[in-house]
Amino acid sequence: MADEISGAGGTAIAVGVDVTHEDKVQSAVNNVVCALRGVDVLVSNAGIQSVHPVESFPFRDWKKMLAIQS
């Protein structure tokens, strides 16, 4: 999407960040604000898929999934 926006004459960047680490999120936000001199629109599209039968769903995977969705 960032390429399409840029190709149409707008300004956009895509940033990949591990959203389970607050310090990495804050660092990414700071870098974007510095690079673009502010943020007008932010799309947070974070998620993972961990497929297991419910009776054998690993607790660590459950906690990771919840951390990303919060």
C-alpha positions in Angstrom: 0.0 0.0 0.0 2.8 2.4 0.8 4.2 1.9 -2.7 0.8 2.7 -4.2 0.5 5.8 -2.2 4.0 6.9 -3.1 3.4 6.1 -6.7 0.3 8.3 -6.7 2.3 11.2 -5.4 1.7 10.8 -1.7 4.1 10.1 1.1 4.0 6.8 2.9 6.3 4.2 4.4 5.7 0.7 5.6 7.4 -0.3 8.9 7.8 -3.9 10.2 8.0 -4.2 13.9 7.6 -6.9 16.6 4.5 -5.5 18.4 5.1 -7.8 21.3 8.0 -5.5 22.5 6.8 -2.1 23.5 10.3 -0.6 23.2 10.5 -1.7 19.6 7.1 -0.2 18.8 8.1 3.1 20.4 11.3 3.1 18.5 9.5 2.5 15.2 7.0 5.3 16.0 9.9 7.7 16.8 11.6 6.8 13.5 8.5 7.4 11.5 7.8 10.7 13.2 11.3 11.8 12.5 11.3 10.6 8.9 7.9 12.1 8.0 7.8 15.0 10.5 4.6 13.6 12.0 1.9 11.0 11.4 -1.5 11.8 9.8 -2.7 8.3 9.4 -1.5 5.1 11.1 -2.7 1.6 10.2 -1.8 -1.1 12.7 -2.2 -4.4 11.1 -0.6 -6.9 13.4 -1.5 -10.5 13.8 -0.3 -14.1 13.8 -1.8 -17.4 13.1 -1.2 -20.4 15.4 -3.3 -23.4 14.5 -3.7 -26.2 17.1 -6.5 -28.2 18.3 -7.9 -26.4 21.4 -7.1 -29.3 23.7 -3.4 -29.1 22.8 -3.0 -25.4 22.2 0.4 -24.4 23.7 0.0 -21.9 26.4 3.0 -19.8 25.2 1.3 -19.5 21.8 -1.9 -18.4 23.4 -0.1 -15.8 25.4 1.8 -14.5 22.3 -1.5 -14.3 20.3 -3.1 -12.3 23.1 -0.1 -10.0 23.4 -0.3 -9.1 19.7 -4.0 -8.4 19.7 -4.0 -6.1 22.7 
